């Protein structure tokens, strides 16, 4: 099960925490980064750059293999800046499509992403807890 926390704002930056909980009886493994896409109001994929790494809002722990037993969870963060760099149309997403890894069917969750003109989000790897 994948859930998405509320949008946390800070000085023009935004982030949401993704939480993957193993609801199966058998263990699952995550390794690396979730698969994320920003969708518009019609649930169409937007042309957004997805970067892996550390952002203003979250430090990236880097990819590592994590085993989750039933009931255990892993976290990742999606962050972006609502920056207007040039005089052009601002991009705003309405949903995030999130999967445990590439190739898996995503879940779609409502998340308003006011991307400004950057059209970029930064994604951390799955982790058990975020680094300080």
C-alpha positions as CSV (number, residue, x, y, z in Angstrom):
1,X,0.0,0.0,0.0
2,X,1.4,3.4,-0.9
3,X,0.2,6.6,0.8
4,X,1.2,10.2,0.3
5,X,1.4,12.7,3.1
6,X,0.3,16.3,3.0
7,X,2.3,18.9,1.1
8,X,4.8,20.5,3.4
9,X,5.8,24.1,2.4
10,X,9.0,26.0,3.1
11,X,10.3,29.2,1.5
12,X,9.0,28.4,-2.0
13,X,9.9,24.8,-1.7
14,X,7.4,21.9,-1.3
15,X,7.6,18.2,-0.4
16,X,5.5,15.2,0.3
17,X,6.4,11.9,2.0
18,X,5.6,8.7,0.2
19,X,5.0,5.7,2.5
20,X,5.1,2.1,1.3
21,X,3.7,-0.4,3.7
22,X,3.9,-4.2,3.2
23,X,0.3,-5.5,3.6
24,X,1.3,-9.0,2.3
25,X,2.1,-12.0,4.5
26,X,5.4,-12.5,2.7
27,X,8.3,-10.0,2.9
28,X,8.9,-7.6,0.0
29,X,12.1,-5.9,-1.1
30,X,12.6,-2.4,-2.3
31,X,15.8,-1.2,-3.8
32,X,16.5,2.3,-5.0
33,X,13.9,4.9,-6.0
34,X,10.1,4.7,-6.4
35,X,8.7,5.3,-9.9
36,X,6.9,8.7,-9.9
37,X,5.1,10.8,-12.5
38,X,3.3,14.1,-12.2
39,X,-0.2,14.1,-13.7
40,X,-2.4,17.0,-14.8
41,X,-6.1,17.3,-13.9
42,X,-7.0,14.9,-16.7
43,X,-4.6,12.3,-15.3
44,X,-2.2,12.7,-18.2
45,X,1.5,12.5,-17.6
46,X,3.1,16.0,-17.6
47,X,6.5,16.7,-19.1
48,X,8.4,17.0,-15.8
49,X,12.0,16.2,-15.1
50,X,12.4,13.6,-12.3
51,X,15.8,13.9,-10.6
52,X,17.2,11.5,-8.0
53,X,19.0,13.1,-5.1
54,X,19.0,15.6,-2.3
55,X,16.8,18.7,-2.4
56,X,16.2,21.7,-0.1
57,X,13.4,19.6,1.6
58,X,15.0,16.1,1.9
59,X,18.3,14.4,2.0
60,X,18.7,11.4,-0.2
61,X,20.0,8.4,1.6
62,X,21.0,6.8,-1.7
63,X,19.7,3.5,-3.1
64,X,19.9,0.5,-0.8
65,X,18.1,-2.8,-0.6
66,X,15.4,-2.9,2.1
67,X,13.4,-5.9,3.2
68,X,10.0,-5.2,4.6
69,X,8.1,-7.8,6.6
70,X,4.4,-7.6,6.9
71,X,3.3,-4.3,8.5
72,X,6.7,-2.6,8.0
73,X,7.1,0.6,5.9
74,X,9.7,2.4,3.8
75,X,9.7,6.2,3.1
76,X,10.7,8.4,0.2
77,X,10.3,12.1,-0.5
78,X,9.1,14.0,-3.6
79,X,10.1,17.7,-3.5
80,X,9.9,20.6,-5.9
81,X,10.3,24.4,-6.0
82,X,7.5,26.8,-6.9
83,X,10.1,29.0,-8.7
84,X,9.4,31.2,-11.6
85,X,12.7,31.5,-13.6
86,X,11.4,33.1,-16.8
87,X,8.2,34.7,-18.0
88,X,6.4,31.7,-19.3
89,X,3.4,29.5,-18.3
90,X,3.6,28.0,-14.8
91,X,3.2,24.2,-14.5
92,X,0.9,22.7,-11.9
93,X,0.2,19.0,-11.5
94,X,-2.9,17.6,-9.8
95,X,-1.9,14.0,-9.1
96,X,1.1,11.9,-8.5
97,X,1.4,8.4,-10.0
98,X,3.6,6.3,-7.6
99,X,4.9,2.8,-7.9
100,X,7.2,0.8,-5.7
101,X,9.6,0.5,-8.7
102,X,9.6,0.9,-12.5
103,X,7.4,-1.6,-14.3
104,X,4.9,-1.9,-11.4
105,X,1.4,-0.6,-11.7
106,X,1.2,2.9,-10.0
107,X,-1.3,4.2,-7.6
108,X,-2.7,7.7,-8.3
109,X,-3.0,10.1,-5.4
110,X,-4.2,13.7,-5.4
111,X,-1.2,16.1,-4.8
112,X,-1.2,19.7,-6.0
113,X,2.3,20.4,-7.4
114,X,2.9,24.0,-8.1
115,X,6.1,23.6,-10.1
116,X,6.5,27.2,-11.2
117,X,8.4,27.2,-14.4
118,X,11.1,24.7,-13.3
119,X,9.0,21.6,-14.3
120,X,11.3,19.5,-12.1
121,X,10.8,17.3,-9.0
122,X,13.5,15.6,-6.9
123,X,13.0,12.2,-5.5
124,X,14.8,10.4,-2.7
125,X,15.4,6.7,-2.5
126,X,13.3,4.4,-0.3
127,X,14.6,4.4,3.3
128,X,13.5,3.2,6.7
129,X,14.0,6.7,8.1
130,X,15.3,9.9,6.6
131,X,18.9,10.9,7.3
132,X,19.4,13.9,9.6
